[in-house]
Amino acid sequence: MLIVGELGRLSPEVPIADPTLAEMGKNLKEAMKMLEDSQRRTEEENGKKPLSGDIPGPLQGSGQDMVSILQLVQNLMHGDEDEEPQSTRIQNIGEQGHISLLGHSLGAYISTLDKEKLRKLTTRILSDTTLWLCRIFRYENGCAYFHEEEREGLAKICRLAIHSRYEDFVVDGFNVLYNRKPVIYLSAAARPGLGQYLCNQLGLPFPCLCRVPCNTVFGSQHQMDVAFLEKLIKDDIERGKLPLLLVANAGTAAVGHTDKIGRLKELCEQYGIWLHVEGVNLATLALGYVSSSVLAATKCDSMTLTPGPWLGLPAVPAVTLYKHDDPALTLVSGLTSNKPADKLRALPLWLSLQYLGLDGIVERIKHACQLSQRLQESLKKVNHIKILVEDELSSPVVVFRFFQELPGSDPGLHAIPAPSAAPSAVGRERHSCDALNRWLGEQLKQLVPVSGLTVMDLEVEGTCVRFSPLMTAAVLGTRGEDVDQLVACIQSKLPVLTCTLQLREEFKQEVEATAGLLYVDDPNWPGIGVVRYEHANDDKSSLKLDPEGEKIHAGLLKKLNELESDLTFKMGPEYKSMKSCIYIGMASDDIDVSELVETIAVTAREIEENSRLLENMTEVVRKGIQEAQVQLQKANEERLLEEGVLRQIPVVGSVLNWFSPVQASQKGRTFNLTAGSLESTEHTYVYKVQGSGVTPPQTPTGTRVKQRLPGQKPFKRSLRGSDAISETSSVSHIEDLEKVEQLSGGQEASEANSPERHPGAPAPLEAEPPGALQDGAQGLQDDRPQVEEPESLR
């Protein structure tokens, strides 16, 4: 079995004594190759979705071969790539990942050994892994509990603390807890849902949890307030409660800050409280240089490690290291087990640690820390970016956000507006920055997916972007070049963010000053703003869906997108109601907001009038047809009275019409759609020309027509910021061009109507007969060089 222990180190040339192990390794290699090749072919085909076999069918009696089963697994894994294009389930696994996956197969094979061999092998695997982890992370003389769920280890530790502090708990059960209720202290910056999970696992009521606030005046606002914690402990002791356990953070789940573990350990020793530490910063214990705050975690009673994401190892368990001398209590608490299957949980990690070696483990953690330091140093040189880090020298987590200084604010406190600012303005500015940071984070995640960024909302700072390479770099394969690309993308997005934020207030003022438009304050929209057109039948007090308004906004959206501007337009429901609105996206350049708002108002008004005309057309046509039928029936009755009854008889009527023909006038009706009225056809039959009817109303246009330069897109300010021509001079220059065009057009029109323009010009058509006109034209052609007036025109 020594060969099994060195399986990760053996080269292909060294034969494996156990044929089952050799076959297992070969099958795993072929299976992984098949799955990865199938995924690669699927990505190269671009559009050919693999046939999904996820429809359950009857179990085949003859069974299937391994290739068919793996093909089914591949289809189930990648059959929904159209819905989840960014799935990275088996990407960047590498050879070390194959070793980890081999551990699960080996665990099933080892479980078939006889009991004595199985006991020796599992004991060796468990003891080796525990010893290695304790030495790597500087936790001397510790025990290890391996678990799949990260929070499971803390739940077992709480059971151990209860059994340790309540000696009669095994006999009396919860009656002991009722007489003296235990208290578990959690930081306000702890991971969400941790307290509820502990209460559910332990069967404790929620009042047994105590939420310790973070610092508000001194120190980090994400660190536990030690002075306030001591006050809470004293109050609980006075009420007859038992302070049981304290959960501290060595790297909070949000921003990666570390509590003052040294002071917390002293406080726990004073009051007999169990101290448990968890967090991503515990990975730095493997490095040569460790900050004092994190190094103090080695003196705690227990800690939870997650080597899987730190080292990029799939399907490896989390580990909880603890110190306790009573094996009976650890067995009752579930931290130790006599079942070989529970001990085999450490097998994947046992294989992976041997494959990586100490140097490989340290190198991966060191590389992740270097990535965070590289990003931190680069972001210090970028304007409008604030970095939220606790220790600039050793923080493995970088949290940053975009900010825009308010007038009158302290430059040192970028994210905190001035107290003199109005509360409404401060709240609006906070929501605007949060929406922009959310947009920035999503854009960066799409542009640099290997960075593993996360967008999160903090209570004080607002929306921020987090870069935690310890949790993502080993899995995604993040390199230093990716960090440089991330910084370049941030710099490319800053002009868009600053320009959009500057134009928001101007857009709001323009919309509020324009009749028919309503400004919608949507704090979650990162663009210039949201506007809604109020049509004539709009019920302003109603919050329900407005079909007419939705139709107008749909047409408005189509018209705006046809302009081919640099702005993006979307339609959606209002923030606080179901009414449709137009959402205007980010501005990448200086935008003429007044022209934009005017275009929206004019276009929406035009769409409303056209839609109203179409809606009324059906009713108008129906009434017109009814009126035409009545008038035609009346005309038939008048014709009958005029011609007499005898002329209606077939034979007699023909004879009468032959002797005395009737000169009946042709009467008809035309329906004018523009005017919505019936008109007589007498004009058409007399003059042989169809009348034009009422002139249709003119299409509404803007009061201001902006002249654009060739190639200039809509809503762009022309010549803004130019050194040669200022904005005032450019406007005056355009006005001068308009005056010159008007003067030249008026002069041409006057010359065309004046008889002195050409000496040989003919007179108007009504002044001379056709013969004289022809003679004059002939004289104009023949005598043009003499410049003499024709005889016929004198």
N, C-alpha and C positions, 0 to 999 in steps of 0.2 A: 504493500500500500504506500510505500515511500514514493513510488513512481507516480501515484495519483497526486501526491502533494506537490510534485514538481512538474505537473502537466503544463502549466503555463510557461515554463522555461524551456521545454524540450523543443528541439528543432525537428523539421520533418525527417531528417536522416536518422534520428534516434528511434529505434523500434519500441513500441509500447507492448509490454508483456501481456497485458490483459486484452484479448481480442475484442471484448465488448466495448472497452473504452476507446480503442482505435476506431471501431465502427461508429461509435457515438460521435466522436470528433469529426469523422468524415461526413456523416449524415448532417451534422449541424452546419458544417462548412458548405455543403451542397445546398442545403435548405436556405441559408442566408444568401448565397450567391444567386439562387433562383429568384428569391423575393426582390433583391436589389436590382437584378437585371430586368425583371418585369416592371419594376417602378421606373427604371431608366427608359425602357421602350415606351412606356405610357407617356412620359414627359416629352419624348421626341416626336411622338405621333401628332400631338397638338390637335386635339379635337376628337380623336377616336377614343371614345370612352370604353373601357373594357366591359365585357358582358358580365353583368352582376349576377351572381348566383345566390343572392340573399333570400330568395323565395324558398320557404321550407318545402321539402318534398319528401316522399316516402324513403325510408332507409333501404338501401339496396341490399338484397340478400347475399349477393356474391362479394360485396365489399369493393373498395377502390384502392388503387395503388397510391404510393406516396406522392407522385407527381400531380395527380389529379387533386388530392387533398390540399397540397400546397398552392395549387392554382386557385382553388376555392378560397383559401385564406388570403391570397393576394387580391382577389376580386373584392372580398369583404373589406380589406384594409384600404383599398384605393378606388373603390367603386363610387365614392362621393367626392371625387376631387373637384368636380365642377362647383360644388357647394363650399368646399373647404380647400381652396387652392394653396393655402400656406401650411398644409399639414406637413409636419416634420417628424413623424413617428419613428422612422428607422433611418433618419439621416444622421450622418456624422457619428455612427456607432463605432466604427473602427474595430481593430483587432482586440483592444481591451474590452470593448463592449461584447464581443463574441465570447470572451473568457467569462464575463459575468453571466451571459445567457447559458453558457455551458454548465455553470454551477447548478442551475435549476434541473437540468437533465441529469447531472451527476447525483443530485439529491434523491431523485426518484430511483436511480440505479443503486445507490448505496443503501437505501432503505430495505432492499431485498436481502442484505447480508444477514448472517446469524446474529443473535443478540449480543454475544460477547464481542465480536469484531465491530459491530455497529456501535456499541457503547464506547469502546476504545477510540474509534475513529472520530465520533462526534465530540468526545471530550477533548481530543487533540485539536480539532478544528476550532472549538469554542475557546479553549485556553490560548491558542496561538493568536487568534484574532483579537481577543481582549487585551493580551499583553502588547501587541503591536499598536493598537489604538491608544492605550494608556501612555505608552512611551512617545508616540508621535505628538500627541496633544497634551503632554506634560501633566497627566493626571495619575499620580503614583498610587499604587496599591488599590486600584479601583476594580470594580466588577462591571460587567456589561450585560445589557438586555437589548436584544435585537428585535425590532418590530417593524411592521409594514407602515402603519399609520404613525405620522410624526408625533401626534399628541398622545398616543397610547402609552408611551414611556412615562410621561408626566402623570397620567392617571394611575399607573402602577406605583409611582413614587408617592403619590398622595395616600394610597392604601397602606404603603409601608409606614408613612408618618403617622397615620391613624393608629395602626397596630402598635407603634412604638410609644405613642403618648397616652393611649387608652389601653391599659393593661388588661382590663376586663371586657374588651370589645369582642373577643372571641366567644365569651360566655354570655354576656348580657346584650350584645348587639347594639342596636340603635338607642336603647334606653340610656346607655352611657353618654351618647352624643346629645340626647335630649336634655340631660341634666347640665351639661356643660358644652355648649355648641362650639364646634370648631370654626375657625376663620381662615380663609385662604386669601392672601393679598396679591392682587394683580395690578400691574401698572396700567395707567390710562392709555399708554402707547403699545399695549400688548396686541397680539394678532387678534383680529375680530373673531368672535365666537369661541374663544378658548375657555372662558369662564362657564358658558352654557354647556360646553362639552364635558367639562370636569364634573359639573353637577349631575348631568345625565348619567355619566359612568359611575359615579360614586353614590348616587341616590340621595344627594344632599339638596336641601332647598336653596333657592337663590340668595336668601339673606346670609348664607354662610360665605358669600363672596364679598370682598371689600375692594373697591376700586380706589387706588392711590393716585391722586393727581400728579401732574408733572410740574416742573418749576415754572413759575410765572414772572419772577423778577430776576433772579440770579441763575446763571448756568443755562444749559440747553433747555429749550421748551419741550424736548422729547425725552428728558431724563426724569426719573422718579424723584419726587420731593422727599428727601430723607427726613427732614424735620417734621413734616406733616405726617409721614408714616409713623414716626415714633409717637406722635400725639394720638394717632388712631389706635396704636397698640395699647397704649395706656388706658384709653377710653374703653376698649374691649375688655381688658382685664378687670376694670372697675365694674363692668356690667356682668361679670361672671362668665365670660367667654374665654375660649382657649385659642390663642394665636398659634396656628398649626404650621403653615407653609407660606413662603414668599417666593414668587416667580419674578426673577430679574432678567433683564435683557442685555446681552452682549451684542448689540446690533438690532435695533428695533425693526419690526416688519416694514415700517414705512420708509424711514430715512436712514436707518443703520446706525443710530446713536447708541452709546453704551452707558448703562447706569453706573453709578458710583459703587461698584461691587465691593470695594474694600470697606467702606463705611457701612454698607448693608450687611456685610458678614459680621462686623462687630456688633451691630444691633441685633442680629439674629442669635448670636452667641449669648448676648445679655439676657434675652427673653426666651431662649430655648426654641427658636423657630428654625424649621428646615429651610435651607436656601437652595433653590433650583435655578440654574442659569441656562438660557437658550439664546440662539441668535447666530447670524451669519458670520459675525466677527470672531467666533470661536475657531474658525478655520485658520486664522493667523497665528494660533498657538503653535502651529507646525513650523513657522518661520524662525529665523535667527533673531530678528528684532520684533518684539511684541510690546505694545503700549502697556503701561502700568495698569490701566483700568481693565484691560482684557486679561492681563496676566493674573489679576486677583481672582479670576474665575476658577483657577486651579485649586483654590482653597475651599470651594463651595461643597455642598453635600452631594449634589448631582448636577449633571449637565446633559443636554441632548445635542447630538451631532447628526448632520445629514451629509455623509460623504458622497452620496450618489450624485447630486448636482454639482458639488464642489469639484469632483474628479471626472465628471462626465461619464459615470457608470450607470447604465440602465438596470432597473430591476434589482437594485441592492437595497437592503433594509437600512432604516435609520437606527442609531445606536444611542442608548442612554447609559452613561457611565455614572456609577454611584459608589458610595462608601458605606458599608454596614457590616457589623461583625456577627450578627445573629442569623445563621442560615435558615432557621425555622421561620422567622418572620418574613424573610425574602421569599421563601417557598409559599407561605400563605398569601403573600401579596401578589404572587404571580410573576415576580421578577426572575425566578429560577424555576426550572421544570425538569422532571425526570424523563420526559418523553424525548426520544431521539429526533422526532420530526421537528420539535421546537428548537433543538440545538442545531439542526441542519439549516436554519435560517441564515446562519453566518457563513455558509459555504460559498455563495457568490462573492461576498466581500473578501473572504479568505483567499480565493483564487485571484481576485482583481488586485488586492494589495501585493501579493507576490509577483504578479505580472508587472505592475508599475514600479515597485521598489520604493525605497525611501526617497531617493533622488527624484524619481518621477512624480511622487506625490507632492513634494515640496515645490518642484518646478511649476506644476499646474497652479497651485495656490499663489505662488509668487507672480506668475504671469498675469493672473486675474487682478492682483493688487496693482501691478504696474500699469495695466490698462486703465484702472480708475485714476491713478495718479496722472497718467498722460492726458486723460480727458479733463481733469481738474486744472492742470497747468494751462491747457489750451483755452479753456473757457474763461480763465482770468483775463485774457487779452481781448475778449469779445464784449462789445458794449451791449447794454440792455439785457444782459444775462446775469442773474443772481444765483450764486452757488450756496447750497445749504449743506455744509459739511461740518462735522464736529471737530475732527483732528485733521488738519491739512497734510500731515506727514504720513498718516497710516490709515486713513479712512478708506475701506474697500467699497464703499457705496457713495455715489455722486448723485445728488439731487439738485436740479436746476430748474429755473423758470424764467420766462420773459417778463420784463417789467418796463413801465414807462413812468418816469418821474412826474408827479403832479406839481403844479406851481405852488411854491411855498413849503414843499416837503424837504426833509433832511436827506441829502444825498447818501448819507451813511445808512439810512433806514429806507431802502428802496421800496420795500413791499408795504410799508406802513404810511398811509397818507397823513397829511398834516391834520392836527386836531381842529384847526380853524375851518377846515373844509366842511361843507354841508353834509349831513349824514346821507342824504339821497345821492349826492354826487359821489361820495366815497363808496357807497354800495354799488352804484352803477359802474364806477371805475373798477371795482373788484370783480364784478361779474364779467365785464368786458375782458379784463386780463385773463380770467379763468377760461373763458371761451377761446381766446386766442392761444393760450397754452395747451388747451386740449387739441386744438387744430394742429399746433406745432408738433405735439407728440405723435399724433396719428400720421402726419406727413413724414416724420423722421422714421417711424416704424416701417412705413412702406418703402422709403428710399434706401434705408440701411437695415434690412431685416435681421442680419446677423448680430446686430448690436444688442438685441434682447431688451429694448427699452420698455418701460411700463409707465402709463399715465395714471396718476393717483390724485386724490383730493385730500388735502390737509386742512385741519380745522383753522389754523392761524394763517398759514402762508397761502392757502388756496390750492389751485390745480398746479401740479408740478410734474416733471418728467424724471424718472429714476433710472439710473444705470448701475446695475449690480452684477458685475462680471463674475463674481464668485458663484452665482446661481445660474448663469447662462453661458459664460464664455467657453467652458469645457464641452458643453453639449452642442453649441452652435458653431464652435470653431472661430471665435472672434480673435482678430489679430490687431496689431498696432495700426496697420493701414486702414482698417475699418474704423478705428477711432478718428483718424485724420479725415476720412470721408464724412463721418458724422459731424465733425466740427465745420467742415466746408458746407455741408447742407444747412447747418444752423445759420451760418453767415449769409447764405443765399436767401434764406427765408426772413431774415430780419427786416430788409426794406419793405417787404409786403406787410409784415406785422405793424411796423411803425406808421406806414402810410395809411393803412386801414384804420388804426386807432385814431389818427389825426382827423380823418374824414368823417368819423361817426357823428360827432357833435354838429358839424356843418350839415350833414345829411338830415339829421333830426330837425334842425331849424328850417331847412328848406321845405321839408315835408309838412311841417306844422304851418308854414306860411302859404301853402298851396291849397286851394279849395278843391274839395273832392278826395283828398288823400288823408289817410290816417296813419300816423307813426305807431308801430307796434314794438313795444319794448320786450324783446326776447333775450334773456340773459344767456341762453345756451347757444346763440347763433354767433359764429366768429366773424361774419362778414361785415360789410358796411352798415347794414341795417335791414329792417323788415318794414314793408309798407303794404297797406291795404287800400283798395279803391272803394269808396262808398258810393254805390249807385243810388238811383232815385228811390227805389223800393227797399233800401237796406234798413232793417230794423236794428238800430244801434244797441238797444237794450237786450236783444236776444243773443244767446250764445250757441244756438243750434246751427246746424249745417245750412248754408244758404246756396241753393242750386243756381240761382241766377248769378250771384257773385262768383261762384266757382266757374261758371261758363265764361264770364268776362275775364277772370284772372287766367284761365287756360288760354284764351285768345291773346291776352297781353303777354303771357310767357312766350308764346310762339312768335309774336312780333319782335320781342326784345332779343330773342335768340337769333332771329334772322338778320339782325344788325351786324353780327360778326364783330362785336367789340371784345375787349380783353376781359370784361366782367362775366361772371357766371351768374345765371338766374335760375332759381328753383321755385316751385310752388308747393305749398304745404299748409296745414292747418295752423291757425293762430296759437300762440303759446298758452292762452287761457281760455280758448273757445275752439269751436269746430269750423270757424269761418276761414276761407282760403286767403292766403297772403302771398306776396312775392318776396322771396328771400334773395338779397343781393350779396354776392360773395366777396372774396378778398380783392383788394385793389393793389395791383403791382406797380402802378405808376400814378402820376398826378392826374386826378380825375376832375372834370368839370361837373361838380355835383348839381349845380343849378340846371345845366342842360339835361342831366340824367333825370332829375325829378320832373322837369317840364315834359320831357319825352314820355315818361310814364303816365303823367296826367293826361296829356293830349291823346295818346294812343288808347288809353282806357276809355276816355270819353267817346272817342270815335267808335270803338267796339260796342259800347253800350248803345249808342244811337243806331248803329247798323243792326244790332240784335233786336232792338225795340221795333225797328221797321219791319224786320222779318217776322217777328212775333205777331204784329198787328196785320200783316199781309193776309193771313188766312181769313180773319174776320172781315176785313175790308172786301176781299174778293167775294166772299159768301154774300155779304149784303149787296154788293154790286150786281151779282148774278140775279138775286131776287128782284132787285129794282128793274133790271133789264127785262126780266120775264113779265113783270107787271106792265111796263111801258110797251113792250111788243104786243101783249094781249090787248092793251088799250088801242094801239095802232090798228090791229086787225078789226076791232069793233068799229073804229071810225071808217076804215075802208069799206066795211060791209054796209054801213049807212050811206056812204057816198056813192057806191056803185049800185046799190039796190039788191033786192033779193033775186030778181030775175036773172041777173048776170051770174049768179052762183049756180044756176041750173046748167048742166053740161051742154046740152044742144041749144037751148034758148040763149044761153049766155054767149055762145060762139057767134050766133047770128046777130045779136045786138052789138057785140064788139066789132063785127064786120061793117055794119051800117053806121054805127056811132062809136068809134074808138074812144077809150078813156085815157086821158093823158095823166096817168098816176105818177106822182113823184116818188123816187126811191128813198125810203127812209130806213135808217139803221142806227145802231148805237155802238160806240167804242168805249172801252173801259180804260181810263187813265190810271195806271198803277201808282204813278208819282203823286197825283192829286187825290186818288181814291174816289173818283166821281165818274158818272156816265156823261158822254158827250155825243152830239149828233154827228152823223156821217155825211151831212149835206155838204159841208166844206170839202170833203174828200171827193165827192162826185162832181161838184161844180168846177173846182179848180184842179182836179186830178192830182192833188198833192195832199199827203197826210200831214195834219197839223202837229206841231211839236208839243202843244199843250203847255202845262205849267212848267216853268224852269225848276229843276230839282235843286234842293238846298246844297250849298257848297260844303265840301268836306272840311271839318274843323282842322285848322293847322295851328302851329305854335305862333306865339306873338313875336318870337325871336328866332330868326333863321341864322344859324352859325355857318360861316363859310370856312370850309376845311381845306387844308393844303393837300396837294396830291399825295395819296398813300396814307393820309392820316385817318385813324380809326375813330369811331364815334366816342363821344364823351371824353376826349382828350383835350387838355389845355394846350393851345398852340403858343410856341415861343416863350414858354414860362421859364424864367431864370436865365434868359439869354443875355450875354454881355453886350451884344451889338444893339439889340432892339428890346426895349422894355415892353411890359404888357400894355401900358397906356399908349405908347407909340404904335404898337402893332394894331390895337383897336382903331386908333385914328387913321392909320394907313388903310385899313379895310374900309372904313367909312369914306375916305377919299376915293378909293376905287369904285365904291358904289355910286358916288356922286358923278364921277367921270362917265360911268356906264349909263347913268340916267340922262346926263346932258347929251352924250353922243346918240343915245336912242331917241331922245326928243328931237334933236336936230335932223336926224335921218327921216323921222316921221314928218316933220314940217317941210323938209325939202321934197319929199315924195308927194305931198299934197299941194305944193306951190306950183303955179304955171310957169314961173320964171326959172325953174330948175333946168329945163331943156328948151331952147328957143323953138325947137320943132315939135314940142310935145302936143299931142292931140287934145282936143277939148273933151269935156264930158260927153257921155253917150246920149244924154237927153237933149243936148244943145244942137246937134246936127243930124241930118238924115243919114241913112246908111251909105248913100252914094258919096256924100261929102266926106264921111269918115274914111272911106276907101281912098278917095283922091288925096286926102291929107296924109294918109299913111304912105301913099306912093311918093308924094312930094317930099316927105321926111326922108325916105330912102334915097331919092335921086339928088336932092339939093342939100344934103347934110354938109358937104365941104364948104358951101357958100354961107352957111349960117344965116339963112334968110327965112322969114316967116312965109309959109305957103299961101298961095292965092286964096284958097278956099277958107282959110281961117282968119283973114283980115276983116 
